[in-house]
Amino acid sequence: MPDCSTQTWLSMPCDADDWEIIEDWQIISAAPMSCSHSEADDDILAKWGDHEVWPPFPANYFGKLGQTHVRSGHKASKCYKYEIKQLNLQPFGGAQCFFEAYVQQPLNHWLAMRYLTSLLAPVLQCGEMPLPGDAAFHFTKFTFCPSQGLKVPSPTTSVWHGTYFNCLARILHTGALHASDLSSGLGFESHVSFPAIYTADTMQHALRYAFPTNLFGDNLYYSVLLELEVSTSSIVQRRRGEVLIEPHGHLLIRHVYVFFNVNISQGSPRCQEWNPQDELLPCGPLPFPAGITQHRRSAWWTSY
């Protein structure tokens, strides 16, 4: 297991009225995180790359994740009714400074505990994706190392896939995406009756399915997005920005984008509480990282 005993965590006041006061942010420990790699890690990587070691999906697993993330049809949750505004990063010195001080360490820890640091190589530490109006999404970008040097049959095209953080470790270790299949009880809401891997032709479209998650219990929301290269011969349908890939089609994961400080509009999906039981790791549920205190008492309070 990677050694993550030395960590840098963020401490925030829990009072909803003063969570933006910069003087109240503290770094608990300035010690850098160590994520050493060993032969035991290589054994885990080899083992977790086998589909057979991953727990099978329970019946209606993706339906449950949809409820957890308050997707369409589950609008009773109070937090669903409120916008979660982005934190203004300028007082922190901008997105880059904020990322280095408050995002990088817990994110690296989360990845290391799932043996993902060996699969991902940082490409861009803090990028920005402009959105309509004055908003922007900030992200960190990784190359997916196992696909380097691999090719899919030509001609190819790039597509995008937004997913749940609960599914990320399984996807990256196995290098495969789950095909939505309503007939087996393991599908999402679907426009078609046949199994297919759902992707999008643009990053912005795929972000609709990169469901924001309160990943560290600090009420700073994160989303994850995959950039894929797919053989056009594996595309079975294009519809309103969606690109459907046959279940065993020729595709490769090229890059992983983790968005942080995500703005969530009123009525949009979000997961307010991370549940380790929903991740279905071969090692069983991982404990919630210690040392993190909430930025805000409750995410929907920020609308007041």
C-alpha positions as CSV (number, residue, x, y, z in Angstrom):
1,M,0.0,0.0,0.0
2,P,1.4,3.5,-0.8
3,D,2.7,5.3,2.2
4,C,0.4,8.3,2.7
5,S,1.0,8.8,6.4
6,T,2.3,12.4,5.8
7,Q,-0.5,14.5,4.3
8,T,-1.4,18.1,3.9
9,W,-5.0,18.8,4.7
10,L,-7.2,21.8,4.7
11,S,-9.0,23.0,7.8
12,M,-12.1,25.2,7.3
13,P,-14.6,26.9,9.7
14,C,-18.0,25.1,9.7
15,D,-20.0,28.3,10.1
16,A,-21.9,28.9,6.9
17,D,-21.6,32.7,7.3
18,D,-17.8,32.9,7.2
19,W,-16.5,30.0,5.1
20,E,-15.1,32.4,2.6
21,I,-12.9,34.3,5.1
22,I,-9.4,33.6,3.8
23,E,-7.8,34.0,7.2
24,D,-9.7,31.1,8.5
25,W,-8.1,28.6,6.1
26,Q,-5.3,26.7,7.6
27,I,-2.8,24.0,6.5
28,I,-2.7,21.4,9.2
29,S,0.6,19.9,8.2
30,A,3.0,21.2,5.6
31,A,4.7,17.8,5.3
32,P,4.6,16.5,1.7
33,M,2.7,13.3,0.9
34,S,4.9,10.3,0.1
35,C,3.5,7.8,-2.4
36,S,6.3,5.3,-2.8
37,H,6.1,2.4,-5.2
38,S,7.0,-1.2,-4.4
39,E,6.9,-4.7,-5.8
40,A,3.8,-5.3,-3.7
41,D,2.2,-2.4,-5.6
42,D,3.1,-4.1,-8.9
43,D,1.4,-7.3,-7.7
44,I,-1.7,-5.3,-6.9
45,L,-1.7,-3.6,-10.3
46,A,-1.5,-7.0,-12.0
47,K,-4.3,-8.4,-9.9
48,W,-6.6,-5.5,-10.1
49,G,-6.2,-5.4,-13.9
50,D,-8.2,-8.7,-14.0
51,H,-12.0,-8.2,-14.3
52,E,-12.6,-11.3,-12.3
53,V,-11.2,-9.8,-9.0
54,W,-13.7,-7.0,-9.0
55,P,-16.9,-7.5,-7.1
56,P,-19.9,-8.0,-9.5
57,F,-22.3,-5.1,-9.8
58,P,-25.3,-5.6,-7.5
59,A,-28.8,-5.4,-9.1
60,N,-29.7,-1.9,-10.0
61,Y,-26.3,-0.6,-9.0
62,F,-26.3,2.3,-11.4
63,G,-29.9,3.1,-10.4
64,K,-28.7,3.4,-6.8
65,L,-25.8,5.7,-7.9
66,G,-28.3,7.8,-9.7
67,Q,-30.3,8.2,-6.5
68,T,-27.1,9.0,-4.5
69,H,-26.2,11.7,-7.0
70,V,-29.8,13.1,-7.1
71,R,-30.3,12.5,-10.8
72,S,-33.5,13.1,-12.7
73,G,-36.5,11.5,-10.9
74,H,-35.0,11.9,-7.4
75,K,-35.6,15.5,-6.7
76,A,-36.9,15.2,-3.1
77,S,-33.5,16.0,-1.6
78,K,-33.3,19.5,-0.2
79,C,-29.8,20.1,-1.5
80,Y,-31.0,19.5,-5.1
81,K,-33.0,22.7,-5.0
82,Y,-30.1,25.0,-4.5
83,E,-27.1,26.2,-6.5
84,I,-23.7,25.4,-5.2
85,K,-21.5,28.4,-6.3
86,Q,-17.9,28.1,-7.1
87,L,-15.5,29.4,-4.5
88,N,-13.8,32.6,-5.6
89,L,-10.2,31.6,-6.0
90,Q,-8.7,35.1,-6.7
91,P,-8.1,35.9,-3.0
92,F,-6.1,32.7,-2.8
93,G,-3.8,33.8,-5.6
94,G,-5.8,32.2,-8.4
95,A,-6.6,28.6,-9.4
96,Q,-3.0,27.4,-9.6
97,C,-2.2,28.5,-6.0
98,F,-5.4,27.1,-4.7
99,F,-4.8,23.8,-6.4
100,E,-1.3,23.5,-5.0
101,A,-2.3,24.4,-1.5
102,Y,-5.7,22.7,-1.1
103,V,-6.5,20.3,-3.9
104,Q,-3.3,18.5,-4.9
105,Q,-2.5,16.6,-1.6
106,P,-6.0,15.1,-0.9
107,L,-6.4,14.2,-4.6
108,N,-3.0,12.5,-4.8
109,H,-3.9,10.6,-1.6
110,W,-7.2,9.5,-3.0
111,L,-5.5,8.2,-6.1
112,A,-2.7,6.5,-4.3
113,M,-5.0,4.6,-2.0
114,R,-6.5,3.1,-5.1
115,Y,-3.1,2.3,-6.7
116,L,-3.9,4.8,-9.5
117,T,-0.8,7.0,-9.3
118,S,1.2,4.4,-11.3
119,L,-1.4,4.5,-14.1
120,L,-1.6,8.3,-14.4
121,A,1.0,10.8,-15.5
122,P,0.3,14.5,-14.8
123,V,0.1,16.5,-18.0
124,L,-1.4,19.8,-16.9
125,Q,-1.6,20.7,-13.2
126,C,-4.3,23.4,-13.4
127,G,-6.2,24.1,-16.7
128,E,-9.3,26.1,-17.3
129,M,-12.3,25.4,-19.4
130,P,-14.4,28.5,-20.1
131,L,-18.1,28.2,-19.7
132,P,-20.9,30.5,-21.0
133,G,-20.9,33.8,-19.1
134,D,-18.1,34.5,-16.7
135,A,-17.7,31.0,-15.2
136,A,-14.9,28.5,-15.8
137,F,-14.2,25.0,-14.8
138,H,-10.7,24.3,-13.4
139,F,-9.2,20.9,-13.9
140,T,-6.0,18.8,-13.6
141,K,-5.2,16.5,-16.5
142,F,-3.4,13.1,-16.6
143,T,-2.2,10.8,-19.3
144,F,-3.4,7.2,-19.0
145,C,-0.1,5.4,-19.1
146,P,-1.3,1.8,-20.0
147,S,-2.6,3.0,-23.4
148,Q,0.6,4.8,-24.4
149,G,2.0,3.1,-27.6
150,L,-1.3,1.3,-28.2
151,K,-3.5,2.0,-31.2
152,V,-7.0,1.2,-32.3
153,P,-8.0,0.4,-36.0
154,S,-8.1,3.5,-38.2
155,P,-9.9,5.7,-38.8
156,T,-10.3,6.9,-35.3
157,T,-12.0,9.8,-33.5
158,S,-11.9,11.3,-30.0
159,V,-14.9,11.0,-27.7
160,W,-15.6,11.9,-24.1
161,H,-17.0,10.0,-21.2
162,G,-18.2,11.5,-17.9
163,T,-18.7,9.1,-15.0
164,Y,-19.0,8.6,-11.2
165,F,-16.0,8.7,-9.0
166,N,-17.3,5.5,-7.6
167,C,-16.5,3.8,-10.9
168,L,-13.1,5.4,-11.7
169,A,-10.8,2.9,-10.1
170,R,-12.5,-0.1,-11.8
171,I,-12.4,1.7,-15.2
172,L,-8.7,2.6,-15.0
173,H,-7.4,-0.7,-13.6
174,T,-9.3,-2.8,-16.1
175,G,-9.1,-0.3,-19.0
176,A,-12.7,-1.0,-19.9
177,L,-16.0,0.9,-19.7
178,H,-19.3,-0.6,-18.6
179,A,-21.9,-0.9,-21.4
180,S,-25.3,0.3,-20.2
181,D,-27.7,-2.6,-20.5
182,L,-31.2,-2.0,-19.2
183,S,-32.3,-5.6,-19.9
184,S,-29.7,-6.9,-17.3
185,G,-30.8,-4.3,-14.7
186,L,-27.4,-2.6,-15.0
187,G,-28.2,0.3,-17.2
188,F,-28.7,4.0,-17.1
189,E,-31.7,5.9,-18.5
190,S,-31.3,5.0,-22.1
191,H,-32.5,6.1,-25.5
192,V,-31.9,2.6,-27.1
193,S,-32.9,-0.9,-26.3
194,F,-29.5,-2.5,-27.0
195,P,-26.3,-2.5,-24.8
196,A,-23.9,0.3,-25.5
197,I,-21.1,2.4,-24.0
198,Y,-22.3,6.0,-23.8
199,T,-19.9,8.7,-24.8
200,A,-20.2,12.3,-26.1
201,D,-18.7,14.1,-29.1
202,T,-17.6,17.1,-27.0
203,M,-16.1,17.7,-23.5
204,Q,-18.9,20.1,-22.6
205,H,-21.6,17.5,-23.5
206,A,-19.8,14.8,-21.5
207,L,-19.7,17.1,-18.4
208,R,-23.4,16.5,-18.0
209,Y,-22.6,13.0,-17.0
210,A,-19.5,13.8,-14.9
211,F,-21.6,14.0,-11.8
212,P,-20.1,16.4,-9.1
213,T,-19.2,14.7,-5.9
214,N,-18.3,16.0,-2.4
215,L,-15.3,13.7,-2.6
216,F,-13.5,14.7,0.6
217,G,-16.4,15.8,2.7
218,D,-15.2,19.4,2.5
219,N,-18.0,20.5,0.2
220,L,-15.7,21.5,-2.6
221,Y,-17.2,19.5,-5.5
222,Y,-15.2,17.4,-8.0
223,S,-16.1,15.8,-11.4
224,V,-14.1,13.3,-13.5
225,L,-14.0,13.0,-17.3
226,L,-12.3,10.6,-19.6
227,E,-10.9,11.4,-23.1
228,L,-11.1,8.3,-25.3
229,E,-9.9,7.3,-28.8
230,V,-12.3,5.0,-30.6
231,S,-12.3,3.3,-33.9
232,T,-15.2,4.7,-36.0
233,S,-16.1,1.1,-36.9
234,S,-17.1,0.6,-33.3
235,I,-19.6,3.5,-33.3
236,V,-23.1,2.1,-33.5
237,Q,-25.1,5.3,-33.2
238,R,-24.8,9.1,-33.0
239,R,-27.7,11.1,-31.5
240,R,-27.9,14.7,-30.2
241,G,-24.2,14.8,-29.2
242,E,-24.1,11.3,-27.8
243,V,-21.9,8.7,-29.4
244,L,-22.8,5.1,-28.7
245,I,-20.0,2.5,-28.8
246,E,-20.6,-1.3,-29.1
247,P,-19.8,-3.1,-25.8
248,H,-16.5,-4.7,-27.0
249,G,-15.6,-2.0,-29.4
250,H,-12.1,-0.7,-30.1
251,L,-11.4,2.1,-27.7
252,L,-8.6,3.4,-25.6
253,I,-8.5,5.7,-22.6
254,R,-6.1,8.5,-23.5
255,H,-6.5,11.2,-20.7
256,V,-8.3,11.7,-17.4
257,Y,-9.5,15.1,-16.3
258,V,-10.4,15.9,-12.7
259,F,-12.4,19.1,-12.3
260,F,-12.4,20.8,-9.0
261,N,-14.4,23.7,-7.5
262,V,-17.3,22.7,-9.7
263,N,-20.2,25.1,-10.0
264,I,-23.5,23.2,-9.7
265,S,-26.6,25.0,-10.9
266,Q,-30.1,24.7,-9.3
267,G,-31.7,21.3,-10.0
268,S,-28.4,19.7,-11.3
269,P,-27.2,16.3,-10.0
270,R,-24.6,16.2,-7.2
271,C,-23.5,13.7,-4.5
272,Q,-23.4,15.4,-1.2
273,E,-22.0,12.5,0.9
274,W,-19.3,10.1,-0.4
275,N,-20.1,6.5,0.6
276,P,-17.1,4.1,0.4
277,Q,-19.5,1.1,0.2
278,D,-20.6,2.2,-3.3
279,E,-17.1,1.9,-4.8
280,L,-16.9,-1.9,-5.0
281,L,-13.1,-2.2,-4.7
282,P,-11.4,-5.7,-4.7
283,C,-9.9,-4.8,-1.2
284,G,-13.3,-3.7,0.2
285,P,-14.3,-0.2,1.2
286,L,-11.5,2.2,2.0
287,P,-11.9,4.4,5.1
288,F,-12.7,8.0,4.6
289,P,-9.5,10.1,4.7
290,A,-8.8,11.4,8.1
291,G,-7.9,15.0,8.8
292,I,-10.4,16.8,6.6
293,T,-12.9,19.2,8.1
294,Q,-15.8,20.7,6.2
295,H,-15.5,23.9,4.3
296,R,-19.2,24.5,4.8
297,R,-21.8,23.1,7.2
298,S,-23.9,21.9,4.3
299,A,-23.5,22.5,0.6
300,W,-26.9,24.0,0.0
301,W,-26.3,26.6,2.8
302,T,-24.1,28.5,0.4
303,S,-27.1,29.7,-1.5
304,Y,-28.3,31.8,1.5
